[in-house]
Amino acid sequence: MRAHTSDGSAGDADYGAIGVAYARYRRPEPRITALIEQALEGARTVVNVGAGAGSYESPRFTITPVEPSASMRAQRPAHLAEAVDGVAERLPFDDDAFDAAMTTFSVHQWPDLAAGLREMRRVARGPVAVLTCDPDRVRGFWLYEYAPAVLDTEARRYPAIDDIVAVLGGRADVRTVPIPADCVDGFNEAYYARPEMLLDPAARQSCSAWSFVEPALAERYTDRLRAALDSGAWDDRYGRLRHQSELHGSLVLIRALP
Ligand SMILES: C[S@@+](CC[C@H](N)C(=O)[O-])C[C@H]1O[C@@H](n2cnc3c(N)ncnc32)[C@H](O)[C@@H]1O
């Protein structure tokens, strides 16, 4: 089940290699945290699967984080709970051990999505919240024009929302998560109004899809975007986005009740 790298990364991305700057560029966005808090309303204990460096772990809950990558566990700030070394597909907890379960930006990396979701459902008495991207909407982002293979990779990796909902069962609602223009969690769409950010190698490195394209191709994509920004072509086509306060892109929050 675990695709062992020296780091212990269990998904398709090696966080030993790409996770070093992660905590700096992928900070939890407070407006997204608020939506997750709403989704988990009423819970006290919450398991966070694929917890990474602790993004979206609200102090409102007693969180038990689970994270297979050593470099991600090491980036967790001291005020957060230490993460259990484990994988979604085999959670080391009893049935109904928690009031709720959450996972953010992680399901697309699990080798066995259905097993991981079933485990979340098994260990949570109440809501399961999944923050992820809708693969059908990924290519709608302007970056597709400049870096198509990056978003093709992204669209291939993200599981269909219907599949997630079907495995979780029960009653589910799916809502689009508005992405604020100054979003502090640096996933690709977070830079919809700040395209220059994607010229920063560390910002790209913190979005794992970039690690799946050859460095030479990523370089060409970046050059293409830089040229479009220098010439004003990007602003001619998309400049209005610089003044748009939020984007309804591919980010979604699924909340499933038993
Ligand atoms: C993009 S990061 C997201 C981290 C954090 N949840 C966040 O929102 O910043 C994806 C995380 O999923 C973890 N992961 C990958 N495969 C996993 C698996 N099979 N079980 C649990 N976690 C996994 C990775 O190690 C990584 O920390």
PDBQT file of the ligand as one rigid body, heavy atoms in Angstrom, charges set to zero:
ROOT
HETATM    1  C1  LIG A 301      -0.974  18.362  -0.814  1.00  0.00    +0.000 C 
HETATM    2  S1  LIG A 301      -0.599  17.703   0.742  1.00  0.00    +0.000 S 
HETATM    3  C2  LIG A 301      -1.870  18.374   1.761  1.00  0.00    +0.000 C 
HETATM    4  C3  LIG A 301      -1.481  18.498   3.185  1.00  0.00    +0.000 C 
HETATM    5  C4  LIG A 301      -2.490  19.205   4.068  1.00  0.00    +0.000 C 
HETATM    6  N1  LIG A 301      -3.678  18.425   4.258  1.00  0.00    +0.000 N 
HETATM    7  C5  LIG A 301      -2.818  20.571   3.503  1.00  0.00    +0.000 C 
HETATM    8  O1  LIG A 301      -3.997  20.867   3.230  1.00  0.00    +0.000 OA
HETATM    9  O2  LIG A 301      -1.902  21.379   3.356  1.00  0.00    +0.000 OA
HETATM   10  C6  LIG A 301      -1.111  16.031   0.577  1.00  0.00    +0.000 C 
HETATM   11  C7  LIG A 301      -0.764  15.200   1.794  1.00  0.00    +0.000 C 
HETATM   12  O3  LIG A 301      -1.356  13.901   1.660  1.00  0.00    +0.000 OA
HETATM   13  C8  LIG A 301      -0.425  12.966   2.171  1.00  0.00    +0.000 C 
HETATM   14  N2  LIG A 301      -0.732  11.626   1.649  1.00  0.00    +0.000 N 
HETATM   15  C9  LIG A 301      -0.395  11.113   0.445  1.00  0.00    +0.000 A 
HETATM   16  N3  LIG A 301      -0.820   9.847   0.349  1.00  0.00    +0.000 NA
HETATM   17  C10 LIG A 301      -1.456   9.543   1.497  1.00  0.00    +0.000 A 
HETATM   18  C11 LIG A 301      -2.115   8.392   2.000  1.00  0.00    +0.000 A 
HETATM   19  N4  LIG A 301      -2.210   7.283   1.283  1.00  0.00    +0.000 N 
HETATM   20  N5  LIG A 301      -2.644   8.439   3.234  1.00  0.00    +0.000 NA
HETATM   21  C12 LIG A 301      -2.559   9.579   3.969  1.00  0.00    +0.000 A 
HETATM   22  N6  LIG A 301      -1.940  10.699   3.556  1.00  0.00    +0.000 NA
HETATM   23  C13 LIG A 301      -1.401  10.686   2.330  1.00  0.00    +0.000 A 
HETATM   24  C14 LIG A 301       0.921  13.512   1.701  1.00  0.00    +0.000 C 
HETATM   25  O4  LIG A 301       2.012  12.944   2.408  1.00  0.00    +0.000 OA
HETATM   26  C15 LIG A 301       0.743  14.987   1.924  1.00  0.00    +0.000 C 
HETATM   27  O5  LIG A 301       1.139  15.413   3.193  1.00  0.00    +0.000 OA
ENDROOT
TORSDOF 0
